[in-house]
Amino acid sequence: MILQAHLHSLCLLMLYLATGYGQEGKFSGPLKPMTFSIYEGQEPSQIIFQFKANPPAVTFELTGETDNIFVIEREGLLYYNRALDRETRSTHNLQVAALDANGIIVEGPVPITIEVKDINDNRPTFLQSKYEGSVRQNSRPGNSIGTLTAHDRDEENTANSFLNYRIVEQTPKLPMDGLFLIQTYAGMLQLAKQSLKKQDTPQYNLTIEVSDKDFKTLCFVQINIIDINDQIPIFEKSDYGNLTLAEDTNVGSTILTIQATDADEPFTGSSKILYHIEKGDSEGRLGVDTDPHTNTGYVIIKKPLDFETAAVSNIVFKAENPEPLVFGVTYNASSFAKFTLIVTDVNEAPQFSQHVFQAKVSEDVAIGTKVGNVTAKDPEGLDISYSLRRDTRGWLKIDHVTGEIFSVAPLDREAGSPYRVQVVATEVGGSSLSSVSEFHLILMDVNDNPPRLAKDYTGLFFCHPLSAPGSLIFEATDDDQHLFRGPHFTFSLGSGSLQNDWEVSKINGTHARLSTRHTDFEEREYVVLIRINDGGRPPLEGIVSLPGIILAVVFIRIKKDKGKDNVESAQASEVKPLRS
């Protein structure tokens, strides 16, 4: 083993002496920062430098971006054991340190930089093996077809990566060879000698070569000759005569077929035909659909025909291509056609001006107040009679002639708002045809509902004798409309004689607390009246009763008639304790 190590060191020393690596022509020297330049692709086991150790250093250590390529021998010989590749790493940053016999660093570490110099070892490549381009027929020489781009992994801006393009072959060579050129350094492909015609040759195939000083790579380009739009659509006839239709002909019906032809290349934007109505249909009642295979035009009804607004229409069609015409070619009379549409009258039902009519009034308006109106017209100009349907509460009536709507009974928002009825417009005379629309009456709230208890407070009692003052919580409500903050009630005792025994305290806008003032109550039934005020405009009050109860329950309900409060007493069948 010792002999093998000596032989290996000897071999490295011989390589070291035989190669000229190093800095400033030196092959050995003390430990200090150094930079070495080495060409990629060199044979492995090449000695780079020998570092000299000063006692007590006896060996060297190599760290950094070694990539398992760079090695340093005990004697200080720095070498690499595999060929370098600049495209993998162009610079290796290493550190060398001198160690003593115990492995402790006594000198360094110092930076050692290995710069990998480029050689031409990469073939230029295209982004794709086949490209496709197009040229419009009659294009002038010099027009660009596109740019081919190739890449070379060798060092940029050097002879190793400097690329040249050229056309190797053109197929077919009709009407001649050399119809195309490519810029030698930029890779731009251009039309070279003359304009092309699709009728002569619809497609060319080129073989393109890119090369650096040592390597060549091929790619293939398919060039399609594209037809230009130099032919206009021509109608087969310029006048399609007269067409008579009833005004109730169904929307969507096909009423006429028209045809134009185009001499450009089939199934392209140059030969596809689109039909437009140029004159005679300002309301947009007609449309034309085109068959993409035959260029046949089908005239359809898009909106209902109307005898009263357009009994006779002189329609003019234009046939044109989605692709622009080439310079110097314009549409002429051959691309236009006409026909006359005659619409016959049909008795039609009256037409309301709106699908839904809406009005808003206060719920306390006086009987006989006008609350809204509706309008309808008969297409034939006949008079109209209005009537109501679904007036389930009998609140409204309508003037049969004017369409004005009036209240005929008290309105009540709480009973229903919006109040919805149907309005019928019937033509007077003729076929008595009719139409129906909706009338929605929105009722605005007024303060017309006095406060009341939110529920029946029954079955509650205090146990006799009271050991401590007791209380209960109750809730009030009313049926009027409230703002987003909700109702805001105030509470007080309904009689001054109750103040010695009871008190009421407000908790919030809807809840209050009834409490006993003492514990010295007789064993009997008590009726406690509570006055609740809603603070509205005008303010309304309700007087309700709660049980201040000893062993039994007695309460009073408020029963509301219009503008009047009735008090009714009742007795609970069951009682439950209410904790104090």
VEXDREN-2710 file (C-alpha; in Angstrom, 1 decimal):
% VEXDREN-2710
k/r/px/py/pz
1/MET/0.0/0.0/0.0
2/ILE/2.9/2.4/0.9
3/LEU/4.5/1.5/-2.5
4/GLN/1.2/2.3/-4.3
5/ALA/0.9/5.7/-2.6
6/HIS/4.5/6.6/-3.6
7/LEU/3.8/5.5/-7.2
8/HIS/0.6/7.6/-7.3
9/SER/2.4/10.7/-6.0
10/LEU/5.2/10.1/-8.5
11/CYS/2.7/9.9/-11.3
12/LEU/1.1/13.1/-10.2
13/LEU/4.5/14.8/-9.9
14/MET/5.3/13.8/-13.5
15/LEU/2.0/15.2/-14.7
16/TYR/2.7/18.3/-12.7
17/LEU/6.1/18.7/-14.4
18/ALA/4.6/18.0/-17.8
19/THR/1.8/20.6/-17.8
20/GLY/1.9/24.3/-17.5
21/TYR/-0.8/25.1/-15.0
22/GLY/-0.4/27.8/-12.4
23/GLN/-0.1/31.5/-11.9
24/GLU/2.6/33.6/-13.3
25/GLY/4.4/30.5/-14.6
26/LYS/4.9/29.0/-11.2
27/PHE/4.0/25.4/-10.3
28/SER/4.4/25.6/-6.6
29/GLY/4.5/28.1/-3.8
30/PRO/3.3/29.1/-0.3
31/LEU/-0.3/29.0/0.8
32/LYS/-2.0/32.2/-0.5
33/PRO/-5.2/33.2/-2.5
34/MET/-4.8/32.2/-6.1
35/THR/-6.8/32.0/-9.3
36/PHE/-6.4/29.3/-12.0
37/SER/-7.9/29.1/-15.5
38/ILE/-8.5/25.6/-16.9
39/TYR/-10.2/24.6/-20.2
40/GLU/-13.2/22.4/-19.9
41/GLY/-12.9/18.9/-21.3
42/GLN/-9.2/18.3/-20.3
43/GLU/-8.1/14.9/-19.4
44/PRO/-8.5/14.1/-15.6
45/SER/-5.7/13.8/-13.0
46/GLN/-4.2/17.1/-14.1
47/ILE/-2.0/18.8/-11.4
48/ILE/-2.9/22.5/-10.9
49/PHE/-0.5/23.6/-8.2
50/GLN/1.6/22.4/-5.3
51/PHE/1.3/24.3/-2.0
52/LYS/4.4/24.4/0.3
53/ALA/3.7/23.9/4.0
54/ASN/5.6/25.8/6.7
55/PRO/6.1/23.9/10.0
56/PRO/4.3/22.9/12.1
57/ALA/1.9/22.3/9.1
58/VAL/2.2/18.7/7.8
59/THR/-0.9/18.3/5.6
60/PHE/-3.6/20.2/3.7
61/GLU/-7.4/20.3/3.7
62/LEU/-9.6/21.3/0.6
63/THR/-13.2/22.6/1.1
64/GLY/-15.8/24.5/-1.0
65/GLU/-17.3/23.8/-4.4
66/THR/-15.2/20.7/-5.1
67/ASP/-18.1/18.8/-6.8
68/ASN/-15.9/15.7/-6.0
69/ILE/-13.6/16.8/-8.8
70/PHE/-10.9/18.7/-7.0
71/VAL/-8.5/16.9/-4.6
72/ILE/-5.5/18.0/-2.6
73/GLU/-2.8/15.5/-1.6
74/ARG/-1.0/15.4/1.7
75/GLU/2.1/16.8/0.1
76/GLY/0.0/19.9/-1.1
77/LEU/-0.6/18.7/-4.7
78/LEU/-3.9/20.3/-6.0
79/TYR/-5.4/18.4/-9.0
80/TYR/-8.7/17.4/-10.6
81/ASN/-9.8/13.8/-11.3
82/ARG/-12.6/14.4/-13.9
83/ALA/-12.9/16.7/-16.9
84/LEU/-14.5/20.1/-16.1
85/ASP/-17.7/21.3/-17.7
86/ARG/-18.2/25.1/-18.0
87/GLU/-21.9/24.7/-18.7
88/THR/-22.4/22.8/-15.4
89/ARG/-20.3/25.3/-13.3
90/SER/-18.2/28.1/-14.8
91/THR/-16.3/28.9/-11.5
92/HIS/-15.4/26.7/-8.6
93/ASN/-14.7/28.6/-5.3
94/LEU/-12.4/26.5/-3.1
95/GLN/-10.6/27.0/0.2
96/VAL/-7.3/25.4/1.2
97/ALA/-6.0/25.2/4.8
98/ALA/-2.7/23.8/6.3
99/LEU/-3.1/21.5/9.3
100/ASP/-0.7/20.2/11.9
101/ALA/-0.2/16.6/12.9
102/ASN/-3.3/16.9/15.2
103/GLY/-5.5/18.1/12.4
104/ILE/-5.7/21.7/13.7
105/ILE/-5.6/24.5/11.1
106/VAL/-2.4/26.5/11.5
107/GLU/-2.5/28.4/8.2
108/GLY/-5.5/29.6/6.1
109/PRO/-8.0/28.8/4.9
110/VAL/-7.3/30.9/1.8
111/PRO/-9.6/31.2/-1.3
112/ILE/-8.7/29.4/-4.5
113/THR/-10.7/30.2/-7.6
114/ILE/-10.9/27.9/-10.6
115/GLU/-12.2/29.5/-13.7
116/VAL/-13.4/27.0/-16.3
117/LYS/-12.6/28.3/-19.8
118/ASP/-15.0/27.5/-22.6
119/ILE/-14.5/25.2/-25.6
120/ASN/-16.9/24.6/-28.4
121/ASP/-18.5/21.4/-27.2
122/ASN/-22.2/22.3/-27.6
123/ARG/-24.2/21.9/-30.8
124/PRO/-26.6/24.8/-31.6
125/THR/-30.3/23.8/-31.2
126/PHE/-33.6/25.2/-32.5
127/LEU/-36.5/25.7/-30.1
128/GLN/-38.5/23.2/-32.1
129/SER/-37.7/20.8/-35.0
130/LYS/-40.5/22.1/-37.3
131/TYR/-41.9/25.5/-37.8
132/GLU/-44.9/26.7/-39.8
133/GLY/-45.4/30.1/-41.4
134/SER/-47.6/31.8/-44.0
135/VAL/-47.4/34.3/-46.8
136/ARG/-50.3/36.1/-48.3
137/GLN/-50.4/35.7/-52.1
138/ASN/-49.3/38.8/-54.0
139/SER/-47.1/39.9/-51.1
140/ARG/-44.1/41.9/-52.1
141/PRO/-40.5/40.6/-51.9
142/GLY/-38.9/41.5/-48.6
143/ASN/-42.0/40.8/-46.5
144/SER/-41.1/39.0/-43.3
145/ILE/-42.5/35.4/-42.8
146/GLY/-41.1/35.0/-39.3
147/THR/-37.8/34.7/-37.3
148/LEU/-36.2/31.4/-36.4
149/THR/-34.3/31.3/-33.1
150/ALA/-31.5/28.8/-32.2
151/HIS/-29.5/28.6/-29.0
152/ASP/-25.9/27.5/-28.2
153/ARG/-25.0/26.6/-24.6
154/ASP/-21.4/27.7/-25.1
155/GLU/-20.1/31.0/-23.7
156/GLU/-22.1/33.9/-25.1
157/ASN/-20.5/36.5/-27.4
158/THR/-17.7/34.2/-28.3
159/ALA/-16.8/32.4/-31.5
160/ASN/-18.1/29.2/-29.9
161/SER/-21.7/30.5/-29.7
162/PHE/-21.7/32.7/-32.8
163/LEU/-24.5/31.3/-35.1
164/ASN/-25.1/31.4/-38.8
165/TYR/-28.4/30.6/-40.6
166/ARG/-28.9/29.5/-44.2
167/ILE/-31.5/27.8/-46.4
168/VAL/-30.3/24.3/-47.5
169/GLU/-33.2/23.3/-49.6
170/GLN/-36.5/24.5/-51.0
171/THR/-39.3/22.1/-52.1
172/PRO/-40.8/22.4/-54.7
173/LYS/-38.5/24.5/-56.8
174/LEU/-41.5/26.1/-58.6
175/PRO/-41.7/28.5/-60.3
176/MET/-38.0/28.7/-59.4
177/ASP/-35.5/28.0/-56.6
178/GLY/-34.4/30.7/-54.2
179/LEU/-37.9/32.1/-53.6
180/PHE/-37.0/32.7/-49.9
181/LEU/-34.0/34.0/-48.0
182/ILE/-33.0/34.0/-44.3
183/GLN/-30.8/36.7/-42.7
184/THR/-27.5/35.0/-41.9
185/TYR/-27.2/36.2/-38.3
186/ALA/-30.7/37.4/-37.3
187/GLY/-32.6/34.3/-38.5
188/MET/-35.4/36.4/-40.1
189/LEU/-37.1/34.4/-43.0
190/GLN/-38.3/36.6/-45.9
191/LEU/-39.9/36.4/-49.3
192/ALA/-37.0/36.9/-51.7
193/LYS/-37.7/37.2/-55.5
194/GLN/-41.3/37.5/-56.4
195/SER/-45.0/37.4/-55.3
196/LEU/-46.6/34.0/-55.0
197/LYS/-49.9/32.6/-56.1
198/LYS/-51.8/30.0/-54.1
199/GLN/-53.2/28.6/-57.4
200/ASP/-49.6/27.8/-58.5
201/THR/-48.2/26.3/-55.3
202/PRO/-50.2/26.3/-52.0
203/GLN/-47.3/25.2/-49.9
204/TYR/-43.4/25.2/-49.7
205/ASN/-41.1/23.2/-47.4
206/LEU/-37.7/24.6/-46.5
207/THR/-34.7/23.0/-44.8
208/ILE/-32.9/25.5/-42.6
209/GLU/-29.4/25.0/-41.2
210/VAL/-27.9/26.8/-38.2
211/SER/-24.2/26.4/-37.4
212/ASP/-21.3/27.5/-35.2
213/LYS/-17.7/27.1/-36.2
214/ASP/-17.8/23.3/-35.6
215/PHE/-21.4/22.1/-35.5
216/LYS/-24.5/22.2/-37.7
217/THR/-28.2/21.6/-36.9
218/LEU/-31.2/21.4/-39.3
219/CYS/-34.8/22.2/-38.9
220/PHE/-37.8/22.3/-41.3
221/VAL/-40.2/25.1/-42.1
222/GLN/-43.6/24.7/-43.8
223/ILE/-44.8/27.9/-45.5
224/ASN/-48.4/28.1/-46.5
225/ILE/-49.6/30.5/-49.2
226/ILE/-52.7/32.3/-48.0
227/ASP/-55.4/33.5/-50.4
228/ILE/-56.2/37.2/-50.3
229/ASN/-59.7/38.7/-50.5
230/ASP/-59.7/40.1/-54.0
231/GLN/-63.1/38.9/-55.0
232/ILE/-66.4/40.4/-53.8
233/PRO/-69.6/38.4/-53.0
234/ILE/-72.1/38.5/-55.9
235/PHE/-75.9/38.0/-55.4
236/GLU/-77.5/35.4/-57.7
237/LYS/-80.3/38.0/-58.3
238/SER/-80.6/41.6/-57.3
239/ASP/-84.4/41.6/-56.6
240/TYR/-86.3/39.0/-54.6
241/GLY/-89.7/40.5/-55.3
242/ASN/-92.6/41.1/-52.9
243/LEU/-93.4/39.0/-49.8
244/THR/-96.7/39.4/-48.0
245/LEU/-97.0/38.3/-44.3
246/ALA/-99.6/38.7/-41.5
247/GLU/-98.3/40.8/-38.6
248/ASP/-98.8/37.9/-36.2
249/THR/-96.3/35.6/-38.1
250/ASN/-94.3/33.8/-35.4
251/VAL/-91.0/35.2/-34.3
252/GLY/-88.3/32.8/-35.5
253/SER/-90.0/32.0/-38.8
254/THR/-87.8/31.8/-41.9
255/ILE/-89.5/34.0/-44.5
256/LEU/-87.0/34.2/-47.4
257/THR/-83.8/32.5/-48.7
258/ILE/-81.1/34.6/-50.4
259/GLN/-77.8/33.5/-52.1
260/ALA/-74.5/35.1/-53.1
261/THR/-71.3/33.5/-54.2
262/ASP/-67.6/34.4/-53.8
263/ALA/-64.7/33.3/-56.0
264/ASP/-62.0/33.4/-53.3
265/GLU/-60.6/30.3/-51.7
266/PRO/-63.5/28.2/-50.2
267/PHE/-64.0/28.0/-46.4
268/THR/-61.7/31.0/-45.6
269/GLY/-62.5/34.5/-44.3
270/SER/-62.1/35.7/-47.9
271/SER/-65.0/33.6/-49.2
272/LYS/-67.2/33.4/-46.2
273/ILE/-70.3/35.6/-46.7
274/LEU/-72.2/37.6/-44.0
275/TYR/-75.5/39.2/-44.9
276/HIS/-76.6/42.5/-43.3
277/ILE/-79.8/44.5/-43.7
278/GLU/-78.6/47.9/-44.9
279/LYS/-82.0/49.7/-45.3
280/GLY/-85.7/49.3/-44.5
281/ASP/-85.6/47.7/-41.0
282/SER/-84.8/50.4/-38.5
283/GLU/-86.6/48.5/-35.8
284/GLY/-84.5/45.4/-36.2
285/ARG/-87.4/43.1/-36.8
286/LEU/-85.5/40.9/-39.3
287/GLY/-82.2/39.1/-39.3
288/VAL/-80.2/36.9/-41.6
289/ASP/-78.4/33.6/-40.7
290/THR/-75.7/32.2/-43.0
291/ASP/-75.1/28.5/-43.7
292/PRO/-71.2/28.3/-43.2
293/HIS/-71.0/25.5/-45.9
294/THR/-73.1/26.9/-48.7
295/ASN/-73.2/30.7/-47.9
296/THR/-77.0/30.5/-48.2
297/GLY/-78.8/33.3/-46.2
298/TYR/-82.0/32.6/-44.3
299/VAL/-84.1/35.7/-43.5
300/ILE/-85.9/35.2/-40.1
301/ILE/-88.3/37.3/-38.0
302/LYS/-86.5/38.5/-34.9
303/LYS/-89.2/40.7/-33.5
304/PRO/-93.0/40.8/-34.0
305/LEU/-94.1/42.5/-37.2
306/ASP/-96.4/45.5/-36.8
307/PHE/-98.9/46.6/-39.5
308/GLU/-99.6/49.8/-37.6
309/THR/-95.9/51.0/-37.7
310/ALA/-94.6/49.5/-40.9
311/ALA/-97.1/48.1/-43.4
312/VAL/-94.6/48.2/-46.3
313/SER/-90.8/47.9/-45.9
314/ASN/-88.3/48.1/-48.8
315/ILE/-85.5/45.9/-47.5
316/VAL/-81.9/46.1/-48.9
317/PHE/-79.3/43.4/-48.2
318/LYS/-75.5/43.6/-48.4
319/ALA/-73.3/40.6/-48.8
320/GLU/-69.7/41.0/-47.4
321/ASN/-66.7/39.1/-46.2
322/PRO/-65.4/39.0/-42.6
323/GLU/-61.9/39.4/-44.2
324/PRO/-61.1/42.9/-45.4
325/LEU/-60.9/43.4/-49.1
326/VAL/-57.4/44.1/-50.6
327/PHE/-56.5/47.6/-51.5
328/GLY/-58.1/48.8/-54.7
329/VAL/-61.1/46.3/-54.5
330/THR/-64.5/47.6/-53.3
331/TYR/-68.0/46.3/-52.9
332/ASN/-70.4/47.4/-55.7
333/ALA/-74.0/46.9/-56.8
334/SER/-73.4/43.2/-57.3
335/SER/-73.1/42.7/-53.5
336/PHE/-76.6/44.2/-52.9
337/ALA/-80.1/42.8/-53.3
338/LYS/-83.6/43.9/-52.3
339/PHE/-87.1/42.7/-51.6
340/THR/-90.4/44.3/-50.4
341/LEU/-92.1/43.1/-47.3
342/ILE/-95.9/43.8/-47.1
343/VAL/-97.4/43.3/-43.6
344/THR/-101.2/42.7/-43.4
345/ASP/-103.3/43.8/-40.4
346/VAL/-104.5/41.4/-37.7
347/ASN/-106.8/42.4/-34.8
348/GLU/-104.6/42.5/-31.7
349/ALA/-105.3/42.8/-28.0
350/PRO/-104.7/46.1/-26.2
351/GLN/-101.2/46.7/-25.0
352/PHE/-100.3/48.1/-21.6
353/SER/-97.5/50.6/-21.3
354/GLN/-96.0/48.6/-18.4
355/HIS/-96.1/45.0/-17.2
356/VAL/-96.5/46.1/-13.6
357/PHE/-97.9/49.5/-12.4
358/GLN/-97.0/50.6/-8.9
359/ALA/-98.3/53.4/-6.6
360/LYS/-97.7/54.4/-3.0
361/VAL/-100.2/56.0/-0.6
362/SER/-100.7/56.4/3.2
363/GLU/-102.9/53.8/4.7
364/ASP/-105.2/56.4/6.2
365/VAL/-106.2/58.2/3.0
366/ALA/-109.8/59.1/2.8
367/ILE/-112.2/57.0/0.9
368/GLY/-112.5/58.1/-2.7
369/THR/-108.8/59.2/-3.0
370/LYS/-107.1/58.5/-6.3
371/VAL/-104.3/56.0/-5.6
372/GLY/-102.9/55.4/-9.1
373/ASN/-103.7/54.9/-12.8
374/VAL/-102.9/52.5/-15.6
375/THR/-102.7/53.1/-19.4
376/ALA/-103.1/50.8/-22.4
377/LYS/-103.6/51.3/-26.1
378/ASP/-105.3/49.3/-28.8
379/PRO/-103.0/48.7/-31.9
380/GLU/-106.1/49.2/-34.1
381/GLY/-107.1/52.4/-32.3
382/LEU/-110.3/51.0/-30.7
383/ASP/-111.5/52.4/-27.4
384/ILE/-110.6/50.5/-24.2
385/SER/-112.5/49.6/-21.1
386/TYR/-110.7/49.0/-17.9
387/SER/-111.7/46.6/-15.0
388/LEU/-110.2/45.1/-11.9
389/ARG/-109.7/41.4/-10.9
390/ARG/-108.6/39.9/-7.6
391/ASP/-109.6/42.9/-5.5
392/THR/-110.2/40.4/-2.7
393/ARG/-110.6/43.1/0.1
394/GLY/-112.9/45.3/-2.0
395/TRP/-110.6/48.3/-1.4
396/LEU/-110.4/49.7/-5.0
397/LYS/-112.4/50.7/-8.0
398/ILE/-111.2/51.8/-11.5
399/ASP/-112.6/54.3/-13.9
400/HIS/-113.5/52.2/-16.9
401/VAL/-112.5/54.9/-19.4
402/THR/-109.5/56.7/-17.9
403/GLY/-107.8/53.8/-16.0
404/GLU/-107.7/55.9/-12.8
405/ILE/-107.9/53.8/-9.6
406/PHE/-109.6/55.1/-6.4
407/SER/-110.0/53.8/-2.8
408/VAL/-113.6/52.7/-1.9
409/ALA/-112.9/51.4/1.6
410/PRO/-110.5/52.1/4.5
411/LEU/-107.0/50.8/3.7
412/ASP/-105.0/48.8/6.3
413/ARG/-101.3/48.3/5.9
414/GLU/-101.2/45.6/8.5
415/ALA/-103.8/43.6/6.5
416/GLY/-101.7/43.5/3.4
417/SER/-99.0/45.6/1.7
418/PRO/-98.3/45.8/-1.1
419/TYR/-101.9/45.1/-2.1
420/ARG/-101.9/43.4/-5.5
421/VAL/-104.7/43.4/-8.1
422/GLN/-105.0/42.7/-11.8
423/VAL/-106.0/45.3/-14.3
424/VAL/-107.9/44.2/-17.5
425/ALA/-107.9/46.3/-20.6
426/THR/-110.6/45.2/-23.1
427/GLU/-111.1/46.7/-26.6
428/VAL/-114.6/48.1/-27.1
429/GLY/-116.0/46.6/-30.3
430/GLY/-114.1/44.4/-32.6
431/SER/-113.4/41.0/-31.1
432/SER/-113.4/42.3/-27.5
433/LEU/-109.8/41.1/-27.0
434/SER/-108.3/41.9/-23.6
435/SER/-104.9/42.1/-21.9
436/VAL/-104.0/41.8/-18.2
437/SER/-101.4/43.8/-16.2
438/GLU/-100.6/44.1/-12.5
439/PHE/-101.3/47.0/-10.1
440/HIS/-99.3/47.0/-6.8
441/LEU/-100.4/49.5/-4.2
442/ILE/-97.8/50.0/-1.5
443/LEU/-99.4/51.3/1.8
444/MET/-97.3/53.6/4.0
445/ASP/-97.8/53.1/7.7
446/VAL/-99.5/55.4/10.1
447/ASN/-99.5/55.0/13.9
448/ASP/-103.0/53.4/14.3
449/ASN/-102.3/50.4/16.5
450/PRO/-102.1/50.9/20.3
451/PRO/-99.5/49.0/22.3
452/ARG/-100.4/45.6/23.7
453/LEU/-98.8/42.7/25.6
454/ALA/-96.6/40.5/23.3
455/LYS/-98.3/37.4/24.8
456/ASP/-100.8/36.3/27.4
457/TYR/-99.2/36.4/30.9
458/THR/-101.3/33.7/32.6
459/GLY/-100.6/31.1/35.2
460/LEU/-98.3/33.4/37.3
461/PHE/-98.4/34.0/41.0
462/PHE/-96.5/35.0/44.1
463/CYS/-96.5/32.7/47.1
464/HIS/-98.1/34.0/50.3
465/PRO/-96.6/35.2/52.5
466/LEU/-93.9/37.0/50.6
467/SER/-90.5/36.6/52.1
468/ALA/-89.0/39.3/49.9
469/PRO/-90.2/41.8/47.3
470/GLY/-91.0/40.0/44.0
471/SER/-91.0/41.0/40.4
472/LEU/-91.8/39.8/36.9
473/ILE/-90.7/40.9/33.4
474/PHE/-93.2/41.5/30.6
475/GLU/-92.9/42.5/26.9
476/ALA/-95.0/44.9/24.8
477/THR/-95.6/45.2/21.1
478/ASP/-97.9/46.7/18.5
479/ASP/-98.7/46.0/14.8
480/ASP/-97.3/49.2/13.3
481/GLN/-94.2/49.4/11.2
482/HIS/-91.0/50.2/13.1
483/LEU/-87.7/51.7/12.1
484/PHE/-84.6/49.5/12.1
485/ARG/-84.1/50.4/15.9
486/GLY/-87.4/48.8/16.7
487/PRO/-90.3/50.1/18.9
488/HIS/-89.6/52.4/21.8
489/PHE/-92.3/52.1/24.5
490/THR/-92.7/53.9/27.8
491/PHE/-94.3/52.2/30.8
492/SER/-96.2/53.5/33.9
493/LEU/-98.8/52.3/36.4
494/GLY/-102.4/52.7/35.1
495/SER/-103.7/54.2/38.4
496/GLY/-102.2/56.3/41.1
497/SER/-103.7/54.1/43.8
498/LEU/-101.4/51.3/42.8
499/GLN/-98.2/53.2/43.6
500/ASN/-98.1/52.2/47.3
501/ASP/-97.9/48.5/46.5
502/TRP/-96.3/48.3/43.0
503/GLU/-93.8/50.0/40.7
504/VAL/-92.9/49.7/37.0
505/SER/-89.3/50.1/35.7
506/LYS/-88.3/50.1/32.0
507/ILE/-85.7/47.6/30.9
508/ASN/-85.5/48.6/27.2
509/GLY/-87.7/49.7/24.3
510/THR/-90.0/46.6/24.5
511/HIS/-89.5/45.1/28.0
512/ALA/-90.3/46.4/31.5
513/ARG/-90.4/45.0/35.1
514/LEU/-93.3/45.0/37.5
515/SER/-92.1/44.8/41.2
516/THR/-93.8/44.7/44.6
517/ARG/-92.8/47.6/46.9
518/HIS/-93.1/45.6/50.1
519/THR/-94.0/42.1/51.4
520/ASP/-97.1/43.0/53.5
521/PHE/-99.8/41.7/51.1
522/GLU/-103.0/40.1/52.0
523/GLU/-103.8/36.6/50.7
524/ARG/-106.1/37.6/47.8
525/GLU/-106.2/38.5/44.1
526/TYR/-104.7/41.7/42.8
527/VAL/-105.3/43.4/39.4
528/VAL/-102.4/45.7/38.3
529/LEU/-103.0/48.0/35.3
530/ILE/-100.1/49.1/33.2
531/ARG/-100.2/52.1/30.8
532/ILE/-98.0/51.6/27.7
533/ASN/-97.3/54.6/25.3
534/ASP/-95.7/54.1/21.9
535/GLY/-94.4/57.6/21.4
536/GLY/-95.7/57.7/17.8
537/ARG/-97.3/60.5/15.8
538/PRO/-99.8/60.7/17.1
539/PRO/-98.9/58.8/20.2
540/LEU/-101.1/55.9/21.2
541/GLU/-101.6/54.3/24.6
542/GLY/-102.7/50.9/25.7
543/ILE/-103.8/49.9/29.2
544/VAL/-103.0/46.3/29.9
545/SER/-103.1/44.3/33.1
546/LEU/-100.6/42.0/34.8
547/PRO/-101.1/39.8/37.8
548/GLY/-99.7/41.1/41.0
549/ILE/-100.8/37.8/42.4
550/ILE/-101.3/36.1/45.7
551/LEU/-102.3/32.4/45.3
552/ALA/-104.5/33.2/42.2
553/VAL/-104.2/34.8/38.9
554/VAL/-106.4/37.6/37.5
555/PHE/-105.5/39.5/34.4
556/ILE/-107.2/41.9/31.9
557/ARG/-106.8/41.7/28.1
558/ILE/-107.0/44.6/25.8
559/LYS/-109.5/44.0/23.0
560/LYS/-109.2/46.5/20.1
561/ASP/-112.0/47.8/18.1
562/LYS/-111.4/50.7/15.6
563/GLY/-110.5/53.7/17.7
564/LYS/-111.5/52.1/21.0
565/ASP/-110.1/49.9/23.7
566/ASN/-112.2/47.3/25.5
567/VAL/-111.1/45.6/28.7
568/GLU/-112.0/42.0/29.4
569/SER/-111.2/39.9/32.5
570/ALA/-110.3/36.3/32.6
571/GLN/-109.1/33.7/35.1
572/ALA/-106.2/31.3/34.5
573/SER/-106.9/27.6/35.0
574/GLU/-103.4/26.9/36.2
575/VAL/-100.9/28.9/38.2
576/LYS/-97.2/28.7/38.3
577/PRO/-94.8/30.3/40.8
578/LEU/-92.9/33.3/39.7
579/ARG/-89.6/33.6/41.6
580/SER/-88.8/36.9/43.2
END
